[in-house]
Amino acid sequence: MLLTDIIKGIRVEEIIGDARCNIADVHIDSRRIAGGHLFVAMRGTQVDGHRYIQGAIDKGAAAVVCEQLPETLAEGVTYVRVADSEEAVGPIATAFNGHPTEKVRLIGVTGTNGKTTIATLLYNMFRAMGYKVGLISTVCNYIDDEAIPTEHTTPDAITLNALLGRMADEGCKYVFMEVSSHSVAQHRIGGLKFAGGIFTNLTRDHMDYHKTVDNYLRAKKAFFDAMPKEAFVVTNADDKNGLVMTQNTRAKVYSYSLRSLADFKGRILEHYFDGMLLDINNVEVFVQFIGRFNASNLLAVYGTAILLGKRPEEVLTLLSTLRPVSGRFDALHSPKGFVAIVDYAHTPDAITNVLSAIHEVLGGKGKVFTVVGAGGNRDKGKRPIMAQEAVKGSDKVIITSDNPRFEEPQDIINDMLEGLTPAQRSSVLSIVDRREAIRTACMLAEKGDVILVAGKGHETYQDVKGVKHHFDDKEVLREAFGIQA
């Protein structure tokens, strides 16, 4: 593809060299550059790509997009200077991949909690309707039934557009995508055309990156501000930020709620550990999910499917067949008669929601044991709050390791304990070894009790000092139950 066509959608400050040169591929990682490639030098949070311009040229780069030109310009290389290469990379990547989101209907899901559940359930529902569908999520990316491992909630712009390009080429009609706050702030979704957007909720998270809740909110809101007028937005009217998110969008706004009047209104009629009976827009449906937060997620799924033109009867029928996403309120039944719930809950609000859901079903008839930790090298401010919420909603709490990364696990546990009163601390167990913590909870639990193992959910590893060691909460629970894997 000609460089002129690739850079058509960006603001160019200066071009030095032949803008009509042919480009074979585009990368932001100089190690992946080969002959005829375009290298986009970005000032990342860890490394400045401008330091690797010469390395990219040595590997055969035909052109470079950068904010600052090198002191010495290589002969035969085209330089495109821009004001912000991070802002430019999205439109460059989407142009190089043939503008894939003009060929598929892309729906973005953003919020603190619920993104994975909503995106995955929409993917499963629309596949059940017979469509080819793409999914971009925290757990795994899919091109119809082909699984593509993922490391980030939202990939970088180059990877993302290449993936969307494949989805379009392979006939996907719909793509459901988690949109992280990082991806909005870092322009990873720049140049994409969204047919719709969903807002779930907003609570404290990612303060290590955004620094303030207000910055975090603005990053989420920017996603909706950029929506085209022909798109739709489905927002959670039960969240105090639901209407804030949509106040400046050009898209058509719809709401969903469990508490007030809304376009998509829901009510929980009955709770069980294998599901709940819901009333959705005055029609009863039994679903295989538990808790108010999941009822809210299902309303978002229902509303989005309706806005994509599907019949309410068909959508409700399929809702009743859908199952929870791996690691999201996964219930395992012990031979001893207690239930263990594995959930990805890793924010204070998520801990509260899951524990509330457990108590709604228990109805005061059993004890709740919570095993919880916090991730290392992440927002330290939420650690004491997570411990507080766990203690409020549990009969016994065991604080343990999550993914310590490059921090000492005991230091993280100490940060969590800081949120508790002396009396609360005396009743809390702290066990650094996560396996032992889970086993201890299983030894303490009796028939009719519930154990919540929170924080890691679908993850099958523990990140320690940069090494991912195999660790699966569900496997450890089965071992503790005495059940062979």
C-alpha positions, 0 to 999 in steps of 0.5 A: 500500500502507498504511504500516501494512502496510509497517512491520509487520515492523520495530521501531518506536520512535515514529509521528507522523502517520497510519500508514494513509497510502497509499505509492506507492513506497519509496526511500533516495535522496531524488532519486528521491522523488515524491508519495506515496513513503516515504523511508527516511533511512539513515546510510550510510558516505559520506552521512547520509540524515537530511540529505535528509529535508526535500528528500524532503518537498519532493519530495512524500514522504508518510512518512519512516522515520528514527532521529532526527526533524527539529527541525521536523515538516512538516504532513501527513507521517508520521514513523516513528522506528526505532532502526536504519533500516539494519536496518529498510529490508530488511523494509520493502522486502520487505513493499512488494514483496509478500514475493517470497522466499516465492514463489521458492526463493532460494539465497544463495552467499557466500565470498571466491572462487567466488560468481559461478561457482557462482551462474551455473552453478546459474542455467544448469543450472536454466534447462536443466532448463526452469525460469524462473530469476533470477540476482543476481550480480557480472557481471549480473542476469537475470530468466530471459533478460532481462539487467539490468546491475548495479553491486554484487555484492548490490544495496541492499535497495530495488533487490534487493527490487524485482528479486526482486518482478519475478522472482516476478511473472514466474514464476521458481521459483528465484533464485540470488544472490551474497551479499557480506559488505557486504550482510550487514553493511549488512542489505541482505538483511534480511527475505529468506527463503532456502531454502538457502545455500552457503559457498565459502571465506574468505581475506583480502579487503575489509579496507578495509571490515571492518578485520579478518579476524575482522570479515569472517568474522563478516559471512559467518557472520551469513548462516548464523546467520540461516538458517531451520531449514527451509533447507539449507546446503552448506559447503566442508569443505576450508576451515578456516572451513567448519564455523565458518560453520555451527556456529550455524545452524538449517538442515540442514548438508551438506558437500562436499570434494575431500579428505575424507569429505563428503556430496558427495565429489569427486576429480580424475582427469585435467587438460587445458586444455579440461577435467578428468575428475572422480569425483563421488560415485563417478561419472565425469564430464568437465567443461569447467573447470580446476583444484581450485578449479573442481572444488570449485565444481562440487561445490557446484553438484552438491550444491545441485541434489541438495538442491533435489530433482534426480536425480543422473544429470540433474545430472551430465549437465548439469554436463558441458555447462556452460561457465566464466563469462565472465572466470573461467579464460577460455582464449584460444589464440594462433596462436603456440601459447601459451595466455592465461588471463583470470581475475578473481583479485583476492585472494592466494588466488585468484591462488594457486588459478589458478596452481596450476590452470595448473601442474597442466595444464602439468606442468612443460612450459612457462613461466608469465607472470603479468600482475597489478595491484591495485585502488585505494582498496581493501585495501592490505594484500593488495597485497604478498601478491598480488605474493608469490603471483604470483612464487611461481607464475610464471616471469615477473611483470609488475605493472601497473594494475588499476582505480586509481580515485583512486590513482596507479597507480605508488603501487599498483605500489610497494605490491605491490613492497614484498612482494618481496625485492630479488632478486625485484624485479630479475626482475619487470617493472613496466609501468603501462599495462595494455595494454602489459603484456599485449602484453609478456607476449605477446611473451615467451611461446612455444609451450607457455607460459601467460599469466595475465592476472589481476584484471579478468576479465569487466570491460570497463572501467578505472576511473581518477579516477572515469571508466570507460574501455573496457578488455577484457583479452580484446580486448587479448589478441586484438589482441596475437595479431593476431586481428581482433575 
